[in-house]
Amino acid sequence: MDYLERITIDPEICHGKPCIRGMRWPVEVILDMVGSEMTFEEILEDHPELEREDIIASLNYAKLLVSGKSFKQAA
């Protein structure tokens, strides 16, 4: 599965920040929850509109950014 397909960038949603599937869920918020030591299960229980693949997509997007590649290069 290409998890990065779940990441959308739309200037009309969250000021163009990378989000999950066009929803108002910025990748940075997902990463913040993971960074605060919430488990995938806790995140999904608290936010049923999210899917496990959304969390994985956020982590893959972060990995892409720290690798020095752009979102366009990955597409």
PQR file of N, CA, C, O and H, with PARSE charges and radii, in Angstrom:
ATOM      1  N   MET A   1       0.848  -1.190   0.000 -0.4000 1.5000
ATOM      2  CA  MET A   1       0.000   0.000   0.000 -0.0000 2.0000
ATOM      3  C   MET A   1       0.881   1.237   0.000  0.5500 1.7000
ATOM      4  O   MET A   1       1.873   1.299   0.726 -0.5500 1.4000
ATOM      5  N   ASP A   2       0.520   2.223  -0.814 -0.4000 1.5000
ATOM      6  CA  ASP A   2       1.235   3.495  -0.812 -0.0000 2.0000
ATOM      7  C   ASP A   2       0.552   4.420   0.189  0.5500 1.7000
ATOM      8  O   ASP A   2      -0.412   5.114  -0.134 -0.5500 1.4000
ATOM      9  H   ASP A   2      -0.286   2.173  -1.404  0.4000 1.0000
ATOM     10  N   TYR A   3       1.067   4.411   1.391 -0.4000 1.5000
ATOM     11  CA  TYR A   3       0.458   5.174   2.466 -0.0000 2.0000
ATOM     12  C   TYR A   3       0.440   6.669   2.175  0.5500 1.7000
ATOM     13  O   TYR A   3      -0.446   7.378   2.652 -0.5500 1.4000
ATOM     14  H   TYR A   3       1.851   3.848   1.653  0.4000 1.0000
ATOM     15  N   LEU A   4       1.403   7.158   1.401 -0.4000 1.5000
ATOM     16  CA  LEU A   4       1.463   8.591   1.140 -0.0000 2.0000
ATOM     17  C   LEU A   4       0.266   9.091   0.350  0.5500 1.7000
ATOM     18  O   LEU A   4       0.009  10.294   0.321 -0.5500 1.4000
ATOM     19  H   LEU A   4       2.122   6.582   1.014  0.4000 1.0000
ATOM     20  N   GLU A   5      -0.468   8.194  -0.291 -0.4000 1.5000
ATOM     21  CA  GLU A   5      -1.690   8.611  -0.983 -0.0000 2.0000
ATOM     22  C   GLU A   5      -2.726   9.135   0.002  0.5500 1.7000
ATOM     23  O   GLU A   5      -3.654   9.838  -0.398 -0.5500 1.4000
ATOM     24  H   GLU A   5      -0.258   7.216  -0.267  0.4000 1.0000
ATOM     25  N   ARG A   6      -2.589   8.812   1.256 -0.4000 1.5000
ATOM     26  CA  ARG A   6      -3.522   9.269   2.291 -0.0000 2.0000
ATOM     27  C   ARG A   6      -3.226  10.697   2.730  0.5500 1.7000
ATOM     28  O   ARG A   6      -4.049  11.324   3.396 -0.5500 1.4000
ATOM     29  H   ARG A   6      -1.836   8.241   1.582  0.4000 1.0000
ATOM     30  N   ILE A   7      -2.062  11.213   2.364 -0.4000 1.5000
ATOM     31  CA  ILE A   7      -1.678  12.568   2.754 -0.0000 2.0000
ATOM     32  C   ILE A   7      -2.107  13.529   1.640  0.5500 1.7000
ATOM     33  O   ILE A   7      -1.739  13.359   0.478 -0.5500 1.4000
ATOM     34  H   ILE A   7      -1.393  10.703   1.822  0.4000 1.0000
ATOM     35  N   THR A   8      -2.884  14.530   2.019 -0.4000 1.5000
ATOM     36  CA  THR A   8      -3.339  15.515   1.044 -0.0000 2.0000
ATOM     37  C   THR A   8      -2.891  16.906   1.466  0.5500 1.7000
ATOM     38  O   THR A   8      -2.777  17.215   2.653 -0.5500 1.4000
ATOM     39  H   THR A   8      -3.182  14.668   2.964  0.4000 1.0000
ATOM     40  N   ILE A   9      -2.644  17.727   0.469 -0.4000 1.5000
ATOM     41  CA  ILE A   9      -2.270  19.113   0.714 -0.0000 2.0000
ATOM     42  C   ILE A   9      -3.206  19.976  -0.119  0.5500 1.7000
ATOM     43  O   ILE A   9      -3.180  19.941  -1.349 -0.5500 1.4000
ATOM     44  H   ILE A   9      -2.736  17.476  -0.495  0.4000 1.0000
ATOM     45  N   ASP A  10      -4.030  20.747   0.573 -0.4000 1.5000
ATOM     46  CA  ASP A  10      -5.025  21.592  -0.072 -0.0000 2.0000
ATOM     47  C   ASP A  10      -4.988  22.954   0.606  0.5500 1.7000
ATOM     48  O   ASP A  10      -5.184  23.040   1.818 -0.5500 1.4000
ATOM     49  H   ASP A  10      -4.051  20.775   1.572  0.4000 1.0000
ATOM     50  N   PRO A  11      -4.742  24.017  -0.147 -0.5600 1.5000
ATOM     51  CA  PRO A  11      -4.659  25.339   0.478  0.2800 2.0000
ATOM     52  C   PRO A  11      -5.948  25.757   1.201  0.5500 1.7000
ATOM     53  O   PRO A  11      -5.923  26.667   2.030 -0.5500 1.4000
ATOM     54  N   GLU A  12      -7.053  25.109   0.896 -0.4000 1.5000
ATOM     55  CA  GLU A  12      -8.331  25.431   1.523 -0.0000 2.0000
ATOM     56  C   GLU A  12      -8.569  24.659   2.833  0.5500 1.7000
ATOM     57  O   GLU A  12      -9.528  24.935   3.554 -0.5500 1.4000
ATOM     58  H   GLU A  12      -7.074  24.370   0.223  0.4000 1.0000
ATOM     59  N   ILE A  13      -7.701  23.706   3.127 -0.4000 1.5000
ATOM     60  CA  ILE A  13      -7.865  22.898   4.341 -0.0000 2.0000
ATOM     61  C   ILE A  13      -6.642  23.077   5.229  0.5500 1.7000
ATOM     62  O   ILE A  13      -5.518  22.783   4.821 -0.5500 1.4000
ATOM     63  H   ILE A  13      -6.922  23.482   2.541  0.4000 1.0000
ATOM     64  N   CYS A  14      -6.866  23.558   6.437 -0.4000 1.5000
ATOM     65  CA  CYS A  14      -5.788  23.754   7.437 -0.0000 2.0000
ATOM     66  C   CYS A  14      -4.627  24.568   6.878  0.5500 1.7000
ATOM     67  O   CYS A  14      -3.462  24.267   7.136 -0.5500 1.4000
ATOM     68  H   CYS A  14      -7.778  23.797   6.769  0.4000 1.0000
ATOM     69  N   HIS A  15      -4.958  25.595   6.117 -0.4000 1.5000
ATOM     70  CA  HIS A  15      -3.950  26.515   5.582 -0.0000 2.0000
ATOM     71  C   HIS A  15      -2.887  25.817   4.739  0.5500 1.7000
ATOM     72  O   HIS A  15      -1.738  26.256   4.684 -0.5500 1.4000
ATOM     73  H   HIS A  15      -5.904  25.839   5.907  0.4000 1.0000
ATOM     74  N   GLY A  16      -3.279  24.735   4.089 -0.4000 1.5000
ATOM     75  CA  GLY A  16      -2.352  24.040   3.197 -0.0000 2.0000
ATOM     76  C   GLY A  16      -1.393  23.090   3.887  0.5500 1.7000
ATOM     77  O   GLY A  16      -0.466  22.581   3.258 -0.5500 1.4000
ATOM     78  H   GLY A  16      -4.212  24.378   4.134  0.4000 1.0000
ATOM     79  N   LYS A  17      -1.603  22.846   5.174 -0.4000 1.5000
ATOM     80  CA  LYS A  17      -0.740  21.881   5.868 -0.0000 2.0000
ATOM     81  C   LYS A  17      -1.080  20.478   5.381  0.5500 1.7000
ATOM     82  O   LYS A  17      -2.224  20.217   5.011 -0.5500 1.4000
ATOM     83  H   LYS A  17      -2.356  23.259   5.686  0.4000 1.0000
ATOM     84  N   PRO A  18      -0.102  19.569   5.374 -0.5600 1.5000
ATOM     85  CA  PRO A  18      -0.388  18.180   5.011  0.2800 2.0000
ATOM     86  C   PRO A  18      -1.407  17.592   5.990  0.5500 1.7000
ATOM     87  O   PRO A  18      -1.237  17.679   7.206 -0.5500 1.4000
ATOM     88  N   CYS A  19      -2.462  16.996   5.445 -0.4000 1.5000
ATOM     89  CA  CYS A  19      -3.555  16.444   6.248 -0.0000 2.0000
ATOM     90  C   CYS A  19      -3.845  15.006   5.842  0.5500 1.7000
ATOM     91  O   CYS A  19      -3.336  14.503   4.840 -0.5500 1.4000
ATOM     92  H   CYS A  19      -2.601  16.925   4.457  0.4000 1.0000
ATOM     93  N   ILE A  20      -4.667  14.374   6.640 -0.4000 1.5000
ATOM     94  CA  ILE A  20      -5.084  13.003   6.381 -0.0000 2.0000
ATOM     95  C   ILE A  20      -6.347  13.002   5.530  0.5500 1.7000
ATOM     96  O   ILE A  20      -7.374  13.552   5.927 -0.5500 1.4000
ATOM     97  H   ILE A  20      -5.080  14.783   7.453  0.4000 1.0000
ATOM     98  N   ARG A  21      -6.263  12.387   4.367 -0.4000 1.5000
ATOM     99  CA  ARG A  21      -7.398  12.134   3.480 -0.0000 2.0000
ATOM    100  C   ARG A  21      -8.341  13.309   3.296  0.5500 1.7000
ATOM    101  O   ARG A  21      -9.557  13.122   3.253 -0.5500 1.4000
ATOM    102  H   ARG A  21      -5.428  11.941   4.044  0.4000 1.0000
ATOM    103  N   GLY A  22      -7.803  14.515   3.188 -0.4000 1.5000
ATOM    104  CA  GLY A  22      -8.638  15.682   2.951 -0.0000 2.0000
ATOM    105  C   GLY A  22      -9.447  16.137   4.148  0.5500 1.7000
ATOM    106  O   GLY A  22     -10.246  17.067   4.046 -0.5500 1.4000
ATOM    107  H   GLY A  22      -6.816  14.667   3.224  0.4000 1.0000
ATOM    108  N   MET A  23      -9.242  15.482   5.285 -0.4000 1.5000
ATOM    109  CA  MET A  23      -9.945  15.880   6.510 -0.0000 2.0000
ATOM    110  C   MET A  23      -9.125  16.963   7.212  0.5500 1.7000
ATOM    111  O   MET A  23      -7.990  17.248   6.832 -0.5500 1.4000
ATOM    112  H   MET A  23      -8.592  14.726   5.368  0.4000 1.0000
ATOM    113  N   ARG A  24      -9.698  17.534   8.201 -0.4000 1.5000
ATOM    114  CA  ARG A  24      -8.992  18.558   8.983 -0.0000 2.0000
ATOM    115  C   ARG A  24      -8.175  17.916  10.105  0.5500 1.7000
ATOM    116  O   ARG A  24      -8.278  18.276  11.278 -0.5500 1.4000
ATOM    117  H   ARG A  24     -10.621  17.302   8.510  0.4000 1.0000
ATOM    118  N   TRP A  25      -7.373  16.966   9.692 -0.4000 1.5000
ATOM    119  CA  TRP A  25      -6.466  16.264  10.601 -0.0000 2.0000
ATOM    120  C   TRP A  25      -5.043  16.450  10.083  0.5500 1.7000
ATOM    121  O   TRP A  25      -4.566  15.635   9.293 -0.5500 1.4000
ATOM    122  H   TRP A  25      -7.289  16.674   8.740  0.4000 1.0000
ATOM    123  N   PRO A  26      -4.354  17.514  10.516 -0.5600 1.5000
ATOM    124  CA  PRO A  26      -2.977  17.714  10.059  0.2800 2.0000
ATOM    125  C   PRO A  26      -2.058  16.574  10.508  0.5500 1.7000
ATOM    126  O   PRO A  26      -2.210  16.023  11.599 -0.5500 1.4000
ATOM    127  N   VAL A  27      -1.128  16.246   9.660 -0.4000 1.5000
ATOM    128  CA  VAL A  27      -0.131  15.217   9.968 -0.0000 2.0000
ATOM    129  C   VAL A  27       0.577  15.554  11.281  0.5500 1.7000
ATOM    130  O   VAL A  27       0.849  14.663  12.086 -0.5500 1.4000
ATOM    131  H   VAL A  27      -1.005  16.694   8.775  0.4000 1.0000
ATOM    132  N   GLU A  28       0.872  16.827  11.497 -0.4000 1.5000
ATOM    133  CA  GLU A  28       1.603  17.211  12.711 -0.0000 2.0000
ATOM    134  C   GLU A  28       0.839  16.837  13.982  0.5500 1.7000
ATOM    135  O   GLU A  28       1.459  16.528  15.000 -0.5500 1.4000
ATOM    136  H   GLU A  28       0.651  17.550  10.843  0.4000 1.0000
ATOM    137  N   VAL A  29      -0.488  16.859  13.940 -0.4000 1.5000
ATOM    138  CA  VAL A  29      -1.280  16.489  15.117 -0.0000 2.0000
ATOM    139  C   VAL A  29      -1.167  14.982  15.377  0.5500 1.7000
ATOM    140  O   VAL A  29      -1.062  14.545  16.523 -0.5500 1.4000
ATOM    141  H   VAL A  29      -0.991  17.110  13.113  0.4000 1.0000
ATOM    142  N   ILE A  30      -1.190  14.208  14.306 -0.4000 1.5000
ATOM    143  CA  ILE A  30      -1.026  12.753  14.449 -0.0000 2.0000
ATOM    144  C   ILE A  30       0.354  12.453  15.045  0.5500 1.7000
ATOM    145  O   ILE A  30       0.480  11.647  15.966 -0.5500 1.4000
ATOM    146  H   ILE A  30      -1.275  14.563  13.375  0.4000 1.0000
ATOM    147  N   LEU A  31       1.379  13.111  14.508 -0.4000 1.5000
ATOM    148  CA  LEU A  31       2.743  12.906  15.012 -0.0000 2.0000
ATOM    149  C   LEU A  31       2.862  13.336  16.468  0.5500 1.7000
ATOM    150  O   LEU A  31       3.575  12.706  17.248 -0.5500 1.4000
ATOM    151  H   LEU A  31       1.276  13.766  13.759  0.4000 1.0000
ATOM    152  N   ASP A  32       2.169  14.402  16.831 -0.4000 1.5000
ATOM    153  CA  ASP A  32       2.194  14.865  18.216 -0.0000 2.0000
ATOM    154  C   ASP A  32       1.595  13.814  19.149  0.5500 1.7000
ATOM    155  O   ASP A  32       2.110  13.578  20.242 -0.5500 1.4000
ATOM    156  H   ASP A  32       1.590  14.914  16.196  0.4000 1.0000
ATOM    157  N   MET A  33       0.509  13.188  18.714 -0.4000 1.5000
ATOM    158  CA  MET A  33      -0.098  12.144  19.551 -0.0000 2.0000
ATOM    159  C   MET A  33       0.850  10.958  19.710  0.5500 1.7000
ATOM    160  O   MET A  33       1.007  10.429  20.810 -0.5500 1.4000
ATOM    161  H   MET A  33       0.090  13.379  17.827  0.4000 1.0000
ATOM    162  N   VAL A  34       1.481  10.541  18.608 -0.4000 1.5000
ATOM    163  CA  VAL A  34       2.441   9.426  18.689 -0.0000 2.0000
ATOM    164  C   VAL A  34       3.618   9.832  19.574  0.5500 1.7000
ATOM    165  O   VAL A  34       4.092   9.039  20.388 -0.5500 1.4000
ATOM    166  H   VAL A  34       1.353  10.971  17.714  0.4000 1.0000
ATOM    167  N   GLY A  35       4.083  11.066  19.414 -0.4000 1.5000
ATOM    168  CA  GLY A  35       5.209  11.557  20.209 -0.0000 2.0000
ATOM    169  C   GLY A  35       4.889  11.686  21.688  0.5500 1.7000
ATOM    170  O   GLY A  35       5.792  11.676  22.525 -0.5500 1.4000
ATOM    171  H   GLY A  35       3.698  11.710  18.753  0.4000 1.0000
ATOM    172  N   SER A  36       3.604  11.808  22.014 -0.4000 1.5000
ATOM    173  CA  SER A  36       3.218  11.891  23.426 -0.0000 2.0000
ATOM    174  C   SER A  36       3.008  10.505  24.022  0.5500 1.7000
ATOM    175  O   SER A  36       2.477  10.357  25.123 -0.5500 1.4000
ATOM    176  H   SER A  36       2.870  11.816  21.334  0.4000 1.0000
ATOM    177  N   GLU A  37       3.441   9.488  23.265 -0.4000 1.5000
ATOM    178  CA  GLU A  37       3.405   8.091  23.676 -0.0000 2.0000
ATOM    179  C   GLU A  37       2.018   7.461  23.679  0.5500 1.7000
ATOM    180  O   GLU A  37       1.796   6.440  24.332 -0.5500 1.4000
ATOM    181  H   GLU A  37       3.873   9.609  22.371  0.4000 1.0000
ATOM    182  N   MET A  38       1.084   8.071  22.948 -0.4000 1.5000
ATOM    183  CA  MET A  38      -0.208   7.397  22.765 -0.0000 2.0000
ATOM    184  C   MET A  38       0.022   6.211  21.844  0.5500 1.7000
ATOM    185  O   MET A  38       0.780   6.313  20.879 -0.5500 1.4000
ATOM    186  H   MET A  38       1.264   8.900  22.418  0.4000 1.0000
ATOM    187  N   THR A  39      -0.614   5.103  22.125 -0.4000 1.5000
ATOM    188  CA  THR A  39      -0.510   3.954  21.235 -0.0000 2.0000
ATOM    189  C   THR A  39      -1.453   4.167  20.052  0.5500 1.7000
ATOM    190  O   THR A  39      -2.360   4.999  20.098 -0.5500 1.4000
ATOM    191  H   THR A  39      -1.229   5.019  22.909  0.4000 1.0000
ATOM    192  N   PHE A  40      -1.216   3.395  18.995 -0.4000 1.5000
ATOM    193  CA  PHE A  40      -2.125   3.453  17.853 -0.0000 2.0000
ATOM    194  C   PHE A  40      -3.547   3.187  18.324  0.5500 1.7000
ATOM    195  O   PHE A  40      -4.482   3.871  17.908 -0.5500 1.4000
ATOM    196  H   PHE A  40      -0.480   2.719  18.958  0.4000 1.0000
ATOM    197  N   GLU A  41      -3.709   2.203  19.181 -0.4000 1.5000
ATOM    198  CA  GLU A  41      -5.032   1.823  19.660 -0.0000 2.0000
ATOM    199  C   GLU A  41      -5.698   2.968  20.413  0.5500 1.7000
ATOM    200  O   GLU A  41      -6.892   3.214  20.237 -0.5500 1.4000
ATOM    201  H   GLU A  41      -2.950   1.647  19.519  0.4000 1.0000
ATOM    202  N   GLU A  42      -4.942   3.667  21.247 -0.4000 1.5000
ATOM    203  CA  GLU A  42      -5.496   4.804  21.985 -0.0000 2.0000
ATOM    204  C   GLU A  42      -5.931   5.919  21.041  0.5500 1.7000
ATOM    205  O   GLU A  42      -6.993   6.515  21.220 -0.5500 1.4000
ATOM    206  H   GLU A  42      -3.973   3.467  21.391  0.4000 1.0000
ATOM    207  N   ILE A  43      -5.113   6.195  20.047 -0.4000 1.5000
ATOM    208  CA  ILE A  43      -5.447   7.242  19.071 -0.0000 2.0000
ATOM    209  C   ILE A  43      -6.734   6.874  18.340  0.5500 1.7000
ATOM    210  O   ILE A  43      -7.637   7.699  18.196 -0.5500 1.4000
ATOM    211  H   ILE A  43      -4.250   5.711  19.901  0.4000 1.0000
ATOM    212  N   LEU A  44      -6.807   5.634  17.884 -0.4000 1.5000
ATOM    213  CA  LEU A  44      -7.979   5.198  17.121 -0.0000 2.0000
ATOM    214  C   LEU A  44      -9.234   5.143  17.985  0.5500 1.7000
ATOM    215  O   LEU A  44     -10.333   5.416  17.504 -0.5500 1.4000
ATOM    216  H   LEU A  44      -6.074   4.965  18.001  0.4000 1.0000
ATOM    217  N   GLU A  45      -9.076   4.797  19.240 -0.4000 1.5000
ATOM    218  CA  GLU A  45     -10.224   4.759  20.155 -0.0000 2.0000
ATOM    219  C   GLU A  45     -10.741   6.173  20.413  0.5500 1.7000
ATOM    220  O   GLU A  45     -11.951   6.397  20.444 -0.5500 1.4000
ATOM    221  H   GLU A  45      -8.183   4.575  19.632  0.4000 1.0000
ATOM    222  N   ASP A  46      -9.832   7.120  20.596 -0.4000 1.5000
ATOM    223  CA  ASP A  46     -10.224   8.507  20.866 -0.0000 2.0000
ATOM    224  C   ASP A  46     -10.748   9.218  19.618  0.5500 1.7000
ATOM    225  O   ASP A  46     -11.548  10.148  19.721 -0.5500 1.4000
ATOM    226  H   ASP A  46      -8.849   6.938  20.571  0.4000 1.0000
ATOM    227  N   HIS A  47     -10.297   8.781  18.443 -0.4000 1.5000
ATOM    228  CA  HIS A  47     -10.633   9.460  17.185 -0.0000 2.0000
ATOM    229  C   HIS A  47     -11.045   8.425  16.135  0.5500 1.7000
ATOM    230  O   HIS A  47     -10.254   8.086  15.255 -0.5500 1.4000
ATOM    231  H   HIS A  47      -9.647   8.026  18.360  0.4000 1.0000
ATOM    232  N   PRO A  48     -12.277   7.926  16.224 -0.5600 1.5000
ATOM    233  CA  PRO A  48     -12.708   6.829  15.352  0.2800 2.0000
ATOM    234  C   PRO A  48     -12.741   7.167  13.862  0.5500 1.7000
ATOM    235  O   PRO A  48     -12.835   6.262  13.032 -0.5500 1.4000
ATOM    236  N   GLU A  49     -12.666   8.434  13.511 -0.4000 1.5000
ATOM    237  CA  GLU A  49     -12.633   8.796  12.093 -0.0000 2.0000
ATOM    238  C   GLU A  49     -11.272   8.510  11.452  0.5500 1.7000
ATOM    239  O   GLU A  49     -11.142   8.494  10.228 -0.5500 1.4000
ATOM    240  H   GLU A  49     -12.590   9.169  14.185  0.4000 1.0000
ATOM    241  N   LEU A  50     -10.274   8.288  12.287 -0.4000 1.5000
ATOM    242  CA  LEU A  50      -8.941   7.936  11.790 -0.0000 2.0000
ATOM    243  C   LEU A  50      -8.828   6.425  11.641  0.5500 1.7000
ATOM    244  O   LEU A  50      -9.558   5.664  12.276 -0.5500 1.4000
ATOM    245  H   LEU A  50     -10.380   8.301  13.281  0.4000 1.0000
ATOM    246  N   GLU A  51      -7.905   6.013  10.795 -0.4000 1.5000
ATOM    247  CA  GLU A  51      -7.624   4.603  10.579 -0.0000 2.0000
ATOM    248  C   GLU A  51      -6.148   4.349  10.855  0.5500 1.7000
ATOM    249  O   GLU A  51      -5.321   5.257  10.774 -0.5500 1.4000
ATOM    250  H   GLU A  51      -7.312   6.632  10.279  0.4000 1.0000
ATOM    251  N   ARG A  52      -5.840   3.129  11.173 -0.4000 1.5000
ATOM    252  CA  ARG A  52      -4.446   2.749  11.449 -0.0000 2.0000
ATOM    253  C   ARG A  52      -3.523   3.196  10.313  0.5500 1.7000
ATOM    254  O   ARG A  52      -2.414   3.669  10.562 -0.5500 1.4000
ATOM    255  H   ARG A  52      -6.511   2.391  11.239  0.4000 1.0000
ATOM    256  N   GLU A  53      -3.976   3.048   9.079 -0.4000 1.5000
ATOM    257  CA  GLU A  53      -3.176   3.419   7.919 -0.0000 2.0000
ATOM    258  C   GLU A  53      -2.885   4.924   7.890  0.5500 1.7000
ATOM    259  O   GLU A  53      -1.877   5.344   7.321 -0.5500 1.4000
ATOM    260  H   GLU A  53      -4.877   2.664   8.876  0.4000 1.0000
ATOM    261  N   ASP A  54      -3.754   5.737   8.496 -0.4000 1.5000
ATOM    262  CA  ASP A  54      -3.523   7.181   8.565 -0.0000 2.0000
ATOM    263  C   ASP A  54      -2.326   7.486   9.464  0.5500 1.7000
ATOM    264  O   ASP A  54      -1.524   8.370   9.165 -0.5500 1.4000
ATOM    265  H   ASP A  54      -4.572   5.396   8.958  0.4000 1.0000
ATOM    266  N   ILE A  55      -2.216   6.757  10.551 -0.4000 1.5000
ATOM    267  CA  ILE A  55      -1.083   6.966  11.460 -0.0000 2.0000
ATOM    268  C   ILE A  55       0.209   6.534  10.776  0.5500 1.7000
ATOM    269  O   ILE A  55       1.219   7.234  10.847 -0.5500 1.4000
ATOM    270  H   ILE A  55      -2.867   6.039  10.794  0.4000 1.0000
ATOM    271  N   ILE A  56       0.174   5.402  10.125 -0.4000 1.5000
ATOM    272  CA  ILE A  56       1.351   4.915   9.402 -0.0000 2.0000
ATOM    273  C   ILE A  56       1.724   5.895   8.296  0.5500 1.7000
ATOM    274  O   ILE A  56       2.905   6.166   8.080 -0.5500 1.4000
ATOM    275  H   ILE A  56      -0.646   4.833  10.067  0.4000 1.0000
ATOM    276  N   ALA A  57       0.731   6.426   7.598 -0.4000 1.5000
ATOM    277  CA  ALA A  57       0.993   7.411   6.539 -0.0000 2.0000
ATOM    278  C   ALA A  57       1.675   8.646   7.116  0.5500 1.7000
ATOM    279  O   ALA A  57       2.587   9.192   6.495 -0.5500 1.4000
ATOM    280  H   ALA A  57      -0.229   6.206   7.774  0.4000 1.0000
ATOM    281  N   SER A  58       1.249   9.091   8.285 -0.4000 1.5000
ATOM    282  CA  SER A  58       1.868  10.257   8.926 -0.0000 2.0000
ATOM    283  C   SER A  58       3.328   9.989   9.258  0.5500 1.7000
ATOM    284  O   SER A  58       4.185  10.849   9.054 -0.5500 1.4000
ATOM    285  H   SER A  58       0.508   8.648   8.790  0.4000 1.0000
ATOM    286  N   LEU A  59       3.607   8.805   9.768 -0.4000 1.5000
ATOM    287  CA  LEU A  59       4.992   8.444  10.082 -0.0000 2.0000
ATOM    288  C   LEU A  59       5.835   8.351   8.812  0.5500 1.7000
ATOM    289  O   LEU A  59       6.987   8.783   8.796 -0.5500 1.4000
ATOM    290  H   LEU A  59       2.910   8.107   9.934  0.4000 1.0000
ATOM    291  N   ASN A  60       5.266   7.795   7.761 -0.4000 1.5000
ATOM    292  CA  ASN A  60       5.991   7.710   6.489 -0.0000 2.0000
ATOM    293  C   ASN A  60       6.251   9.095   5.906  0.5500 1.7000
ATOM    294  O   ASN A  60       7.310   9.337   5.325 -0.5500 1.4000
ATOM    295  H   ASN A  60       4.329   7.445   7.774  0.4000 1.0000
ATOM    296  N   TYR A  61       5.295   9.998   6.057 -0.4000 1.5000
ATOM    297  CA  TYR A  61       5.471  11.366   5.571 -0.0000 2.0000
ATOM    298  C   TYR A  61       6.596  12.057   6.344  0.5500 1.7000
ATOM    299  O   TYR A  61       7.430  12.742   5.752 -0.5500 1.4000
ATOM    300  H   TYR A  61       4.435   9.802   6.529  0.4000 1.0000
ATOM    301  N   ALA A  62       6.617  11.879   7.660 -0.4000 1.5000
ATOM    302  CA  ALA A  62       7.682  12.470   8.476 -0.0000 2.0000
ATOM    303  C   ALA A  62       9.039  11.908   8.070  0.5500 1.7000
ATOM    304  O   ALA A  62      10.018  12.650   7.985 -0.5500 1.4000
ATOM    305  H   ALA A  62       5.940  11.323   8.141  0.4000 1.0000
ATOM    306  N   LYS A  63       9.101  10.606   7.820 -0.4000 1.5000
ATOM    307  CA  LYS A  63      10.354   9.985   7.386 -0.0000 2.0000
ATOM    308  C   LYS A  63      10.815  10.581   6.060  0.5500 1.7000
ATOM    309  O   LYS A  63      12.003  10.841   5.865 -0.5500 1.4000
ATOM    310  H   LYS A  63       8.306  10.004   7.889  0.4000 1.0000
ATOM    311  N   LEU A  64       9.877  10.791   5.163 -0.4000 1.5000
ATOM    312  CA  LEU A  64      10.188  11.384   3.866 -0.0000 2.0000
ATOM    313  C   LEU A  64      10.800  12.769   4.048  0.5500 1.7000
ATOM    314  O   LEU A  64      11.801  13.095   3.410 -0.5500 1.4000
ATOM    315  H   LEU A  64       8.912  10.580   5.321  0.4000 1.0000
ATOM    316  N   LEU A  65      10.206  13.580   4.911 -0.4000 1.5000
ATOM    317  CA  LEU A  65      10.712  14.931   5.124 -0.0000 2.0000
ATOM    318  C   LEU A  65      12.118  14.949   5.721  0.5500 1.7000
ATOM    319  O   LEU A  65      12.959  15.740   5.293 -0.5500 1.4000
ATOM    320  H   LEU A  65       9.393  13.315   5.430  0.4000 1.0000
ATOM    321  N   VAL A  66      12.380  14.089   6.699 -0.4000 1.5000
ATOM    322  CA  VAL A  66      13.707  14.101   7.310 -0.0000 2.0000
ATOM    323  C   VAL A  66      14.762  13.476   6.400  0.5500 1.7000
ATOM    324  O   VAL A  66      15.960  13.662   6.614 -0.5500 1.4000
ATOM    325  H   VAL A  66      11.696  13.447   7.046  0.4000 1.0000
ATOM    326  N   SER A  67      14.319  12.735   5.387 -0.4000 1.5000
ATOM    327  CA  SER A  67      15.273  12.155   4.439 -0.0000 2.0000
ATOM    328  C   SER A  67      15.765  13.192   3.433  0.5500 1.7000
ATOM    329  O   SER A  67      16.717  12.948   2.692 -0.5500 1.4000
ATOM    330  H   SER A  67      13.346  12.584   5.212  0.4000 1.0000
ATOM    331  N   GLY A  68      15.103  14.356   3.415 -0.4000 1.5000
ATOM    332  CA  GLY A  68      15.500  15.410   2.487 -0.0000 2.0000
ATOM    333  C   GLY A  68      14.766  15.344   1.154  0.5500 1.7000
ATOM    334  O   GLY A  68      15.000  16.170   0.272 -0.5500 1.4000
ATOM    335  H   GLY A  68      14.330  14.554   4.018  0.4000 1.0000
ATOM    336  N   LYS A  69      13.883  14.367   1.007 -0.4000 1.5000
ATOM    337  CA  LYS A  69      13.097  14.262  -0.217 -0.0000 2.0000
ATOM    338  C   LYS A  69      11.831  15.092  -0.071  0.5500 1.7000
ATOM    339  O   LYS A  69      11.415  15.413   1.042 -0.5500 1.4000
ATOM    340  H   LYS A  69      13.693  13.696   1.723  0.4000 1.0000
ATOM    341  N   SER A  70      11.224  15.436  -1.189 -0.4000 1.5000
ATOM    342  CA  SER A  70       9.981  16.175  -1.145 -0.0000 2.0000
ATOM    343  C   SER A  70       8.813  15.230  -1.392  0.5500 1.7000
ATOM    344  O   SER A  70       8.988  14.107  -1.865 -0.5500 1.4000
ATOM    345  H   SER A  70      11.562  15.175  -2.094  0.4000 1.0000
ATOM    346  N   PHE A  71       7.628  15.706  -1.062 -0.4000 1.5000
ATOM    347  CA  PHE A  71       6.408  14.941  -1.278 -0.0000 2.0000
ATOM    348  C   PHE A  71       6.252  14.633  -2.762  0.5500 1.7000
ATOM    349  O   PHE A  71       5.808  13.545  -3.128 -0.5500 1.4000
ATOM    350  H   PHE A  71       7.486  16.618  -0.678  0.4000 1.0000
ATOM    351  N   LYS A  72       6.615  15.582  -3.614 -0.4000 1.5000
ATOM    352  CA  LYS A  72       6.509  15.394  -5.062 -0.0000 2.0000
ATOM    353  C   LYS A  72       7.476  14.324  -5.558  0.5500 1.7000
ATOM    354  O   LYS A  72       7.141  13.561  -6.463 -0.5500 1.4000
ATOM    355  H   LYS A  72       6.975  16.466  -3.316  0.4000 1.0000
ATOM    356  N   GLN A  73       8.672  14.261  -4.974 -0.4000 1.5000
ATOM    357  CA  GLN A  73       9.646  13.251  -5.389 -0.0000 2.0000
ATOM    358  C   GLN A  73       9.158  11.851  -5.070  0.5500 1.7000
ATOM    359  O   GLN A  73       9.492  10.899  -5.775 -0.5500 1.4000
ATOM    360  H   GLN A  73       8.944  14.881  -4.238  0.4000 1.0000
ATOM    361  N   ALA A  74       8.372  11.720  -4.013 -0.4000 1.5000
ATOM    362  CA  ALA A  74       7.884  10.409  -3.615 -0.0000 2.0000
ATOM    363  C   ALA A  74       6.726   9.945  -4.481  0.5500 1.7000
ATOM    364  O   ALA A  74       6.462   8.747  -4.582 -0.5500 1.4000
ATOM    365  H   ALA A  74       8.101  12.493  -3.440  0.4000 1.0000
ATOM    366  N   ALA A  75       6.046  10.877  -5.097 -0.4000 1.5000
ATOM    367  CA  ALA A  75       4.858  10.525  -5.900 -0.0000 2.0000
ATOM    368  C   ALA A  75       5.250   9.859  -7.207  0.5500 1.7000
ATOM    369  O   ALA A  75       4.382   9.498  -8.001 -0.5500 1.4000
ATOM    370  H   ALA A  75       6.261  11.851  -5.015  0.4000 1.0000
TER
END
